[in-house]
Amino acid sequence: MKSNPFIISGYEGAHFFCDRVEETAQLRHEVENGNNIALLATRRMGKSGLIEHYFSLPEIQAKYYTFFIDIYNTQSLRELVQKLSREILMRLKPYGRQVLQRFWETMRSLQPGISFSPLGEPAFNVQIGDIKASETTLDEIFHYLELADKPCLVAIDEFQQVSKFPEKNIEATLRTYVQHCHNAQFIFSGSQRHTMSAMFTNASRPFYQSVSMMHLDSIDMKNYDVFAKSLFEESGRHLAEGITEAVYEISKGITWYSQKLFNTLYANTQVGETCSTDHVQEALDYILKTQAYSYEEVMFRLPEKQKMVLIALAKNGPTKSITSAAFIEKYSLQSSSTVQSAMRGLLEKDFVTLEKGLYSVYDLFMSYWLQREY
């Protein structure tokens, strides 16, 4: 039993993973029928956890090699191929030297940076600067995927980042490789739903109609309630009625925020005690207190105009008409052009998200902190 069963980072197994039965079945169905998938969801809704849960299923582990990379912080094709080649090598590690050797022989451009101990343990020492020709390395990766002795599943999280890479025609290049790789299937997940939708539904884009689209929404509150209560009961703790509803109201049903609140509630409930609805607000207060320093640093570093717009958005909640006279007057902003300029900067820095025409503060807890402090 883990010290705290409400996991807020990574995947720790099916026991600590809530629901997503239908979504897991949908992934299985699409893969079994040879389809690539685009998985779209608000950031922190649980895309990565769902993919890792699906990849961990015994039948998937038995049939496929599974590879998963997050490219949220990548800025070029060179960084993508470095991450993917490292992931493939590390994931193949449990399968032994013979399987690793096949990959090593294929990756000629990276051979100097891949070594093996006398016991066959691989070491990946390839730095970004060691990749001299990104497209050559990309070609080698797909050549390996095509020749692998088992079919492969490759998941690329925050796939919308490739649209920002400086290389020309990168989407077309990747689409060509994916299209001609018959031994691998791909899951492209992303949180910027407007950008991801455009990549896969715009007829002028290379990935147009090349995938099955999946949208990930909130976990059903009743299912989460059963999940949370069972984890409390396992350790002799108890959860009063109405807790999950209160948590969902604060977290807006976004999985990570729900998990974080329950992680705190669990930590603050002793064995034999019952966690009541009064404790939910206390948990939120504690979280905001622990995050205050980092939020203060963010606000200190923001340009004044961006700071004012971010505060206004936090107070107003999700907003469509950010340049309306009413919004500008209500929060004493300078002008519509000033708001537009500040919003561009906030979007680029990921402090603000734009979904379904609504602008909102990306970090929900930061939004609550801003409402209190300003």
N, C-alpha and C positions, 0 to 999 in steps of 0.2 A: 504494500500500500504506500503510495506516494505521500509525502508530508502534506501536500496540498493537491487535491485531485483536479482542481480547476486550472487547466493548462492554458497559459497565455502566450506561449512561444513554442513553435514546433509541433510535432505530432508524436504522441506517446502510446499509441495503440487504441484499438477499438473501444476498450472499456472507458476511456476518458474522452471519447468522441461522441457527440450527441447527434442522433437522428441521421438526416441526409440519406435515408433509405431510398427514396424515389430518385434522388439525384445520382446516387451511386449506381442504381439500376440503369439509369439513362446512359451514364458513361459506359457501362458494360455493354449495353445494347448497341450503342454507336460504334464502339471498337469492334465488337463481334461482327458487325456488318461492314467493316472496312472503311469507316468514315473518320475523317479528321474533325476536330471539334474546336469551336471558339466559345470559351466560357467567360461570361461577362457578369460582373457584380461590383457593388460598391466596395471600396477598399476596406479591409478588415471584416468583411462579411464571412470569410472562411473558405476562399477559393483554394488556397494552398493546402489547408487541412483536408478538404474534400479529395483533392488529387492524391495526396499522400495516403489517405485512407484507402482509396481505390487501388493504388499501387501496392499496398500492403496485403491485399487479399491473397490467400494461399493459391488460388487458381491463377491469379495474375502473375504472382511470383514464379509459379511453376512453368508458365507458358512463355513469358516475355522477359527481356531485359528492360528495366525501367529507369529513365533518366529525367531529372527535374532540376531546372535552373530558374532563378529569379533574376531578371535583367533590369530591375527597376533603377539601379544605379549605374548601368552601363551607358556609354556615350558613343560607341563605335562598334563596327563589325569585329574589329580586332579584340575588343573586350568580350563580345559574345562568344567568339570561337575559343577564347582562352577559358571561359567559364564552362562551356559545353565539353571541351576536350578533357578538362580536369574532372568534371562530373562523370563522364563515361569511364575514365580510368579508375576512379574511386569506387564507383558502383560495381565494376567488374572484379574488383579485388577479391571478394569472397569466392569467386568461381575458379580461382587457381591460375597458375602460371601459363598454361596452354591458352586459355581464353585471353589473358592479358597480352600474351605474345602476339596474337592475331591483331589486336588493336595497335600495339607498338609498331609492328611491321607496316601497317597501313599509314601511320602518322609519320611519314618521313621528315616533314618539315619541323616536327617537334621532338624527334628522337634524341637530340643532345640534352633536352631538358627532362627526359623521363629515364629514370634509373631503377634498378632492382637490387635489393639486398641479396646476400647469399641464400636467404630463405625464400626468396621470390617476392618479398614485400615491395610494392611499387612506391616510388616517390615522384611527385610531380613538381618540378622546379622551373616551370616555364613562366617567365614574367611577361607582362604585356609587351615590353620592348623586344622580347625574343621572337615575337611573331612578325616576321618581315613582310609576308604576303598573305593577307587575311583570306583572300579568295582561294588561294592554294590550300590553306589549312581547312577552310570550309569544305572544299571539294574532297579532301581526305576524310573528313568526318562523315560525310554522306556516303563516301565509298565504303567506309567501315560499316555503317548502318546497313547498307545493302548486302554486305557479305557476312554479317554476323550469323552465328550458327543458331540463333533463336530470333524470332521477330522482336522488334523494339518498340517501346512506347516512349515518346519524348514530349515532356511538358515544358513549355516556356512561359513563365509567369511575367506579367506586366509587358506583354508582347507589343503593346502600342509604342514602346520606346524605340523600336526599329524605325518608326516613321520620322524620328528625330536624328537618326544617324547621318553623318556628313557624306557617307559614300553615295554615289549616284545609283539610282535604280535598285536599291537594296531590297525593296519588297518584291520586285520582279525576279531578282536573283534567287531569293529564298523560295519564292513560289515555284520556280523552275526545279530547284533541287527537291522540294517536297513532292511535287507532282511525279517526278521520275524515281522516287525512292519507294520501291514496292515492298520492302521488308520492314518498314517503320510506319507508325501512325503518330499523329501529332495532336497535342492539346495546347491551344493558344489561349491563355487566360489573361484578362486585363481588367483594370478598375476604372479606366477613363472610358466610360461606355460610349460617349459620343465619338471619340477617336476610333475605338475598336469597331463600332458599328460601321463607320465610314470605310474602314479597311476591308470589311467583309461583305458589305451590302451595296457599295458604290460600284456601278458597272465600269467605271474608268480605272478602278484599282486592280492590281494583279491578283489579289486573293478573293476577288468577287465570286460568290457562290461556290467556293471551294471547300466549305466546311458545313457541319451542322451547328446551328447556334443554340447555346444554352444560357439561360439567365438564372443567377443564384439569388434567391430572396431570403428573408429572415427565416430562421428555424421556427416551426410552429410552437407557439408559447406553451401549449399544453404538453407537448413532447419535451420541451426544455424543462418544464416544471417537474415532470416525472424523473428526468435525468438528474436534476439538481438535488431533489429530495433523496434519491437513492444514494448519491455520493455522500450526502450528510449522514444518512442513516448508517452507512457502512462503518463509520468511525464513531458511532454513538452520539452523534449530534443530530439536532432536529431543526426542521424548517417550517415555520408557521405558514398558514395559508395567506396568499396575497403577496408573498415576497417576489415571486417571479414576475407577476404583473407590475409591481413597483419598479423592478429592475428593468423590465422592457420599456417602461415609460421613459426612464432616464436614458437608456442605451439606444432607444429608437429601434430596438430589435437587431442591432448590428452585433454580430457574434463576439468580436473581441472585447467590446465594452461590457457586454453581459458577463463574459468570462472574468474580466478584470474585477467587476463588482462582486461576483460570487467568490472569486479568489480571496478578496478582502473580507467578505462576510464570513467565510469559512475560517480564515485565520483569526478572526476576532470572536469566534464562538468556541467555547471550551467543551470538552467531552461531557455529555449529560445535559448541556444547556440547549435552549431553544432560541433560534434566531428569529426575531420579530421584525415587523415592517419598520419599526422605529430605527432599526440598525442600518437600513438602506441609506438613509440620508447621512448617517454617521460615516458609512463606508465611502460615500461620494466625497464628503468633507475631507476625509483622510487622504484619498487619492489626489484631490486638488492641492492639498497642502504639500504632499511629497513632490508634486510636479511644479510647484510654484516657481522655484528657482529657474528651471529651464524655460518656463513661459516668460519669466521676467527678462531673461537673456534674449529670447526671440524678439520681444517688444523693444528692447533697448537697441537692437541692431537694425530694426526695420526703419526705412525712411518715414518721415512724419506723415506724409499723405497716405502711404500704404497702411500705416498704423491706425489712422483715423477710420479708413474704410473697413479694415478688419474688425475694429471695435463695433462700428455701426452694424456690420453684418451679423456679428455675434449677438448683439442686442435685438436685432430685428428678426433673426431666424432666417431660414431659407427664403431667398428673395429673387423675384424675377426682374422687376424694373429697378435696377440699381442706379439708373440715370434719370429716374423720374424726379420731378420737382418736389414731390412729397417726401421721398426718401432723402434727398439732398438737404431739404429744409429741416426735416426732423432731427438729423444728426449733425447739422451745422457744417456740412461739407462745402467745398468751394464751388465746384461747377461739374457739369456732366462730363466734360473732357478730362478734368482732373480725376474723377472717379474711374473713368474708363482706363486711363493710364495707370492708375494705382492697381486696378483690378488685373490688368495684364501682368504686372509684376508679381502680384499675389498668386495668380494662377501658375506662372512659370516656376515659382518657388514651392508650389504645392501646399500653400497655406489655405487656399480656397479651391473648392471643386465646383464644377458645373455639370449638373445632371438633370436631364429633362427640362432644361431651360431655367433651372433654379440654381443660384449661387449660394453656397454655404461654407462655413468654416470647416476645413478638412478634419481637424482634431476635435471631436465632440467634447472631450473633457476640457480642452483649451477654450472652447466656446463658453462653457459654463464658468470657467475661471474669469474670462474677460467680462462676462455679465456681472460678476461679483465685484471685480476690482475697478471697473470703469463705469 
